[in-house]
Amino acid sequence: MTKDVIALTPAMPDTAALLVALAAGGTELDAAATADGAVIQLLGAGGRPLVSVEAPVLVQVPGEVERLLGTSARTPVWWTETRASTAVPEAAELAGAVAGRLAEVLGGAVWPPGAGRVTAVEVGSAASAAPAPVGALPTVDVVTESTAVVLADRPVIPLTAWLSDVLRTTAGFGAALHIVTPAHCRLSLPLRTALTGAPNRWVVQDPDCGYYDGLSGAVLSWQDGTFAPVRDAAGKTRAAAAFGRADAAEAGERRLTVSFRTEHPADGELLLGRSVEAAWRALTGEPPAGWGTAEPVNLPWSPRQLTGLARGRMPEPTLLTVVGPDALALVRVSRTAAGVEEDVTLTLGHGPSDPLPLPALAGLAETLVDGHGLVSMLASVGPGRRDLGVVPRLTGAPLPVSFTLGGAGVAEATLTHARRPPLALRPVQIGPAHRPGLHYPLGDATDPAAWDTLSTLLTHLRATV
């Protein structure tokens, strides 16, 4: 049985419902609150956490449950996640019993189907007598001096509030987070981004080589309390055979990725999120569906609420996820000496026969230069699942299709210099005449030489006139 069990209910789990659910383990188990009351834990006789119940989240964004769990649910819906410890055999059944009782009391459903129980689960005292190690992270499966290991098995591993907290905690004391999954699991784009770069890893179980890195393909083994690459006598690593196999599910599917930065004066009238919405409308015809700081994304789209959150966190940066059908954006809002910056990476999934909205990029570039303080924008197209899940497979590199330089960059390079790169292309002047930007078409995503073209262009723009 999976160790993650989720109750999806139309009503909020109140105190009475939670008490009924927590009684699934009998009266011998203790309960305690952690994470400033956001997590309730059922504890064994020795104080070891058996099951952690996360604070319920009201998901108001249509399609978010289906994106992460592969099952449909009418929104709004309350998402209550339980996580079982792997240290106690009965914990997985206990997590199912807690979620099952919540769903029974409140008239909801349990994911995965069949995991919910409504009968009590007896937890033997011998199995739960070992106390939790001093300094242990709640519901993290293995903790060593250098690494926190989380075991996960679900269709899409999301960047939940709990996992975000684990990442912050491990980074705070200089440790790594290693997420271990079967090969059929996918990462969400927010989690894939969070795991980018050492020391964090996505560790994929493989029957042939044991384990491999789901992002680089390197064969791994457990060494000195962490997962590390296996090296031969010459110190070289090797890639797992499974990493090079094609993913049949994404055959012919593509992604358009638009990464841009905008800069705004830091004044009381600033409304953040407008550039993200402009890009979304230009490329999909619709506004975003929702936004949030973790997954599942739970709030309906609202630039005003987004601005309020980011303003309240200043001067610390704010990381946000914005979602819609077959589209997802990662947004970082930062306070700088010049004002407020928004770094946006918007990714859109397309099926094999879906037309790419490449003609809309020039219009989007003009919109962002004209009214949103665009610094620069790069658009690229590459292979990838339409549902935007990240698989532990080697995928082809994307190809750039356009680059846009905002008014400040053009002014710094000078308009005369910026509009005459040593290439067989001519940029399109966009934006206000007194401070124009330049949009450079680079190709149609079919010619790998587009990377050389982009490199030559950027070298030219950085050159001193």
N, C-alpha and C positions, 0 to 999 in steps of 0.2 A: 504494500500500500504506500502511496506517496506520503511524504511527511508534511506537505503543504496541503491544507484543506481549507476551502473558502466557502463561507455561507453567504448567499445572495438573497437578501430579504427586502420586501417592499416597505417594511417599517424599521425604524431605528431600533437596534438592540438596546433596550433600556436596562436599568439595574435589575429588575425582576427577571427579565429574560436571560441576562448574563448569569445570574445566580443559579437559575435552573440548568443552564448549560454547563457551568463549572461544577455542578454536583454530579456530573457524569462519572467522575472518578471516585465517588463515595466521600463520606465525611472524614476519612482519615487523612486526606490530602489537604495541605495548607495552600493558601492563595496569597500572593503578594503583588504589589504594584511596582513597576520600574519605569525608567525613562520619563520621569516627572508625571507618572500616572497614565501614560499613553499605552502601556503594555501591562496586562495582567498575566501572571504566571501561576500555573499549578505546580506545586513543589512536592517532591517525594519526602519520605520520612527523614532523610538526611539533609534536606534543603536543596537537593539538585533540581533544577527546572526540568519539568517533564513536557509541558505544553505552554506556549506563549500565545496569548490572544491579543492581537493588535487592536488599536482603537478603530472602531467602524468608520468607514469612509463613504460619504454620500456621492456616488458617481452619477453626475447629471449629463454626461456627454454620450450621445448615442454612438454605438459601435465600439466603445472602449472595452467592454467586457468581451466582445467577440474578438477584438484584436489581440487580447492577451490570453484568453482562455479557449478560444475556438468555439464558444457556445454563445447563443444569443440570449439577451435578457432585456426586458423592458426597463427603460430608464424613466425617472430616477430609481436607483437601486442602492441599497446599503451593502457594502462589501466588507465583510469581517473575516480577516485572515487568521488562521491558527497554524502554528508551526511546531512540529513535534521534535523532541530531542532524539538523536540516534543512539544515545547512550543507554536507553531503556527500551527493551523490546515492546512493551505495552504502550509506549508513548504515541505511536502512529495511530493505533486504534482509539486511544483516548482523544486525540485531535479530531478524528472523525466523529466521535461521540459528542464532543462539544459543539462542533459545527452542525451536526445532525439535529441536536436538540434545539439550537437556535432556529434552524429552518423550520422545525416542527412547530415551535411556539409562535413564530412570526409568519408562517405561511410562505416560506421561500424555498430555495433549492440549494443543493450542495454541489460544489465542484471539487474533485472530479466526480462524475456520476457514479453512484454506488459506494462512495467513501463515507457518507453520513450514516451514523448509527443513532438509535434512540434508546438503546439499552445501556446500562451502566457497564463500565470496564473496570475490572479489578486489577489493581497494580500491586504486585507483591512487594513486601517490605524489603526483601533481600535485593531485589533489582533496583530499588531506589535509595538504598541506604548510603551510597557513596556521596559525600558532600560535593558541591560544585567547587572547582579549584578557585583559589583566591585570585581575584582579578579577571575571572573568566567573562567573556562577552556573552550575554544572554542568547541562547539558541544558536550560537556558532558551534559547529560540529567538532572542530579541532583547533586548538590554539597552542602555538609554540612561541619561542622567543622572537621569531622572525615573521611568522605567518599565521593568519586566521583563515581557516578552511571552511567553506560553506558547501554542503551537498545539496543539489537542487535537481528536480525532475518535473518539468511541466513544459507545455508546448513552447511558450515564450518566457524566458527569464527576464522579468522587468526590473527596473531600478525603483524599487519600492522605498517608502520612507524608512523602513527598517534597514534595508540594505544600504541606503545612503548614509544612515547613522553609523553602520559598521565601517563603511569606507572612511568616513571622517575620523572615527575612533582609531582605526589602524594607522591611518596617515599621521595622526597626532603623536603616536609613539613610534613612528618610523618603521612600521611593519607592513607586510603585503597582505592583500586579500586575494585568495585563490578560490574561484568558484568551479566546482567539479560537477559535471553533468554527463548523462549519456549522450551518444552521438546524434540522437534524433532531436535534441533540444536546440532552440534558437535563442539568441540574445536580442533584446530590443535595442534600437539605435541609441537611446540614452545610456543604457548599461554598457554597450560596446564602447561608447565614447569615454565613459568613466573608467573603463579598464585599460584604455590605451596606454601603453608604455610601462616599463618596469617600475616597481616590482610586482604589480598586480597581474593576474593571469586568468584566462579561461582555460581550464583543464578538462579535456574531453576523454572519456573512457573509450578504449579501443581494444577489441579482443586480440588483435595481432601484435600490437606493440605495448599494450598496457595503458599508456596515457600519451596525449600529445596536446600541444598548445593550439587552441581553436582559432587563434588569430594569425599565428606564424607557421603552424604546421610542425614545429620542432618536437621530436619525441622527448617525453619527459619521464622522470622517475622521482620517487620520494628520496631526498638526500638531505641529511642533517636538519630535519624538521621543516623542509620546504620542498616544493616541486621545482626541479631545475632540469635543464637540457642534458640529455645523455650525450657524452662525447667519446669519440674513439681515441686511440693511442696518439693521434696527431692533434687532438683537441678540437676536432670538427664535429659538428652536429649533423643530424640527418632528419629529413622530413618524413612524416608518417605517410604511408601509401594512401590511407583513407582521406588525407587532406587534399590529394590531387584528383580525387574522383569527382566527376561532374554531379551537380545536383539537378536531377531530372525535373524537379518541381519548378525550377526557375528557368527552364530552357526558353530562350527567346525573350524573357522578361528583362526590362531595363529600368534604370532610375535616372531621373534628372535631378542633379544637385546644384542648388544655387546658394553660394556663400557670399555674404556681403556684410559690410560694416557701415554703420551710420553714426554721425556725431551731431550732438545737439547742445545748445547753450543750456546750462543748468538753471532754469527759472521755474517759478511756480506754475506756469501755464503749460509746461511740458507734458505731453501725453505719450507715453511709451506704447509700443506694440503697433503703432500705425504703419510703420514700414513693413512689418511682418504681414499685416492684413493686406496692404497694397500688393505685396508679392503674391500672396495667396489668391487674391481676386484676379490678378493678371494672368496667373498660370492655371487656375482651376475654374474661374468664374464664380466662386463662392468665397465667403469669409471662412476663417478657421471655425472648427466646432467647439474647441475647448482648450483650456490651459491649466497648468498646475506645476508644482515644484517636485512631484514624484509621480510614479505610476502605481495604480491607474490614474490617469489624468481625470480630474473630477469636476472642474469648474467650467460652466459655459463661457464662451469667449467674451471678454470684457477688457478692453484696453485701460479703462479707468481703474478697475480693480487691480489689474496687473501693475499699473503705475503706483498705486497706493502701497502695494506690497514692496516693490523695489525701493520706493522712497523711504519706507520705514526701516529698510535694512542698510541704507547708506551709512558709512562709506564702504561697507562690505559689498562684494558683487552678489548678484542674484542670478541663479541658474534656473531656467524655465523650460518646460516642454509644451509645445503647442501641437494639437492634433486635428485631423480631419480625415475624410475617406481617402485612403491610399496616399496620405501625405503626413509628414511630421517635421517639425522644426525644433531645433535646439537654439535657445536664446540665452546669451550672457549679457547682463546689464552691468556696466561698470562706471564708477565715478573716476574721472581723470582730471588733470590740470586744465584741460580745454573745455570740459563740460561733462556730458554723459554719453557713453558709447553703447551701442547695441551691436553685438556680434551675432549674426544669424546664419544658421545652416539649415536650409529648407530642402527636404528630399521628397520627391514625388515618384511613386511606383507606377509603372505602365506595363500592360500586357503585350504580348508579341505583335498584335495587330493594332494596338492603340497608337494614334499619331502623337508625336512629341510636340509640346507647345513652343517649339523653338522660335517661330515667328513673333511670339509675344515678348521675347527677351529684350528687344530693342525698345519697345514701348515701356516695359517695366524699368529699364535703365533710365529712361527720360523721366519717368515719374519719381524715381528715387533721387535723382540729381536735382530735379526741379523743386521738390517739396519736402525731402526727408534727410537732407544733409549727407548724401552718399559719399563715402570715402573711396570704396572700391567694391567691385562685384566680379566673381568668377562663376561661370556656369559650365557644368560638365555632364557628360552622359556615360554611363557604364552599365555592365550587367549587374543584376541583383533581383531578388524576389520582389514581386509587386507589393506583397504585404509588408515589406520593409524589414522583415526578420533577418537576422545575421546568422548564417549557417557556418559550421566549422569546416569550410571548404575553401580552396583557392579559387578566387574569382578574378576575372580580368580587370585590368586597370581602366578607370574612366578616361575619356578623352575630352579635352576642353573644347567648348563650342563658342564662347565669347568671353571677353574681359571688358570691364568698364572702369574708367578712372574718373573720380568725382572732381568737382570744381577746384578744390584745394590742391589736389595732386597735379592737375593740369596747370594751375597757376605756378606751382613750384617748378615744374619741368619746363614751363613756358608753352603756350599754345602752339607756336610755330614748331618747336622741337617735338612735342608730343604727337602732333598730327602727321609727322613724316617719319615713321619707323622704316628701317631698311628691309622692308618686306613687300610682297605683292598683295598688299591690302591697304585700304584707306579707311580710317575710322569715320564714324558718323558723329558730327557735333550735336550735342544735346544740352538741354537746360537753358538757363537764362544767358543772354548774350554777354552780359558783363562778367559772368563767372561760369563759363560753359564746362561741361564734362565731355568725355569722348568715349564712344562705344566701339569696340574693336571686334568684328566677327572673325572667328578663328577656324570655322569649319562646320561640318554637319555630323560629327561624331563617327566618321568612317575612316579617317586618315590619321594613323599614329603620329605623323609628322606634326600634328597640331601642337604637341608638347614642345617641339623644337621652336615652332613659331612663337608660342607663348614665352619661352625662355628668352628668345631674341628680343621680343617686345619689352619684357620687363627690364632686361639689361639696358636697352635703349632709353627707357623712361628714367632709370636711375643714373644715367650718365650725365656728367656735367657738360653743359652747353659751352 
